[in-house]
């Protein structure tokens, strides 16, 4: 703010101070009870202590979280600091998000309202103490969005562009599902660049297509560069050797004896293994020739298809213990099956999308809380509006343009990220709550801003009465 008084400038930072103090108080209250928790998946993240770089590139995990865990243990001697470090990193990410929103054009208190639910996101409250990639992966999503806002607002500061590319790379290294950030940069970034306020359209502004090209480079260059590195070193063009395993979790339920002749010979033995295992364990077919599916049964069979049959062991034997080649064979089989029975797969996607929405509405506490606050805000506003009508006073219909623009911004970020990330989940796995807590990380902030602006409108009515 050029020409503003020091007191005004300090007041602009008051929401950030409030956010910081609230975050530190939460840390202080929970510190005595926080101890690192190991889950069944935790051991698979401790690979850097035992494997070479090439072996790590062939592992079912990407290298980001193992590197984080290894660094913490190297520096502190144990994993005890994991909960505190993961939460502090998230607090810093939330502060960066608040700053990014303000620089982009949101008012400081509006940015605070959006950021508070992100700071206390379910994925952080439930998993910041866990030796898993979930919490840190969500934190990096917040960092990427914050840097995206900063880069769009200040494209002449190339450091933000470099930081954005690095953050994207680290994000998908920590959690492979964060690959969705790469296309999101282009789609959400393009929309945000077109929506930026007038004050950002002059000094240092660039053309729309130039910005889109830079955002594409920030996402695709790190991703495809790493793909190429793995292709050269381990013979696999992809992020991690763990694509076939989740896909077979869905496709395995569609493999029946009558489908075997249509499957290519090189992967037909794997399909036969699945058929034999399913018949041995008495697994039911979750679809019918009439075209309907039994989504609940299909959902329950996912883990069995992944972990309780012998197809993965068979695939590894086929390739002399080479996990990368084994996963590629499973991926080949799964993709072919899903193509052959695409109508059932399409029904899975639609059913899983509905299930995901239901899980969020039933289980996401932050979404429920902000939803309740929004309902109360609507009631507050319409009560005051009704009182003005009853008194015969005029109602000003015009709405705050800045408020409507702020809502548009957070809707673009929150809904598009949630939609794209959730789609990636349901294409490859059931929409379990743990995954959806990550995809929905910005949604409570959207609802909170709607409530806050409605309260502001009600307050304006009250003041004018």
HELIX and SHEET records of a PDB file:
HELIX    1   1 UNK A    6  UNK A   12  1                                   7    
HELIX    2   2 UNK A   14  UNK A   31  1                                  18    
HELIX    3   3 UNK A   42  UNK A   45  5                                   4    
HELIX    4   4 UNK A   47  UNK A   49  5                                   3    
HELIX    5   5 UNK A   53  UNK A   57  1                                   5    
HELIX    6   6 UNK A   63  UNK A   76  1                                  14    
HELIX    7   7 UNK A   82  UNK A  104  1                                  23    
HELIX    8   8 UNK A  108  UNK A  119  1                                  12    
HELIX    9   9 UNK A  122  UNK A  127  1                                   6    
HELIX   10  10 UNK A  134  UNK A  153  1                                  20    
HELIX   11  11 UNK A  158  UNK A  174  1                                  17    
HELIX   12  12 UNK A  176  UNK A  179  5                                   4    
HELIX   13  13 UNK A  180  UNK A  195  1                                  16    
HELIX   14  14 UNK A  198  UNK A  200  5                                   3    
HELIX   15  15 UNK A  208  UNK A  234  1                                  27    
HELIX   16  16 UNK A  244  UNK A  251  1                                   8    
HELIX   17  17 UNK A  252  UNK A  254  5                                   3    
HELIX   18  18 UNK A  257  UNK A  262  5                                   6    
HELIX   19  19 UNK A  265  UNK A  281  1                                  17    
HELIX   20  20 UNK A  295  UNK A  307  1                                  13    
HELIX   21  21 UNK A  311  UNK A  318  1                                   8    
HELIX   22  22 UNK A  323  UNK A  340  1                                  18    
HELIX   23  23 UNK A  342  UNK A  363  1                                  22    
HELIX   24  24 UNK A  365  UNK A  390  1                                  26    
HELIX   25  25 UNK A  401  UNK A  428  1                                  28    
HELIX   26  26 UNK A  433  UNK A  439  1                                   7    
HELIX   27  27 UNK A  443  UNK A  463  1                                  21    
END                                                                             
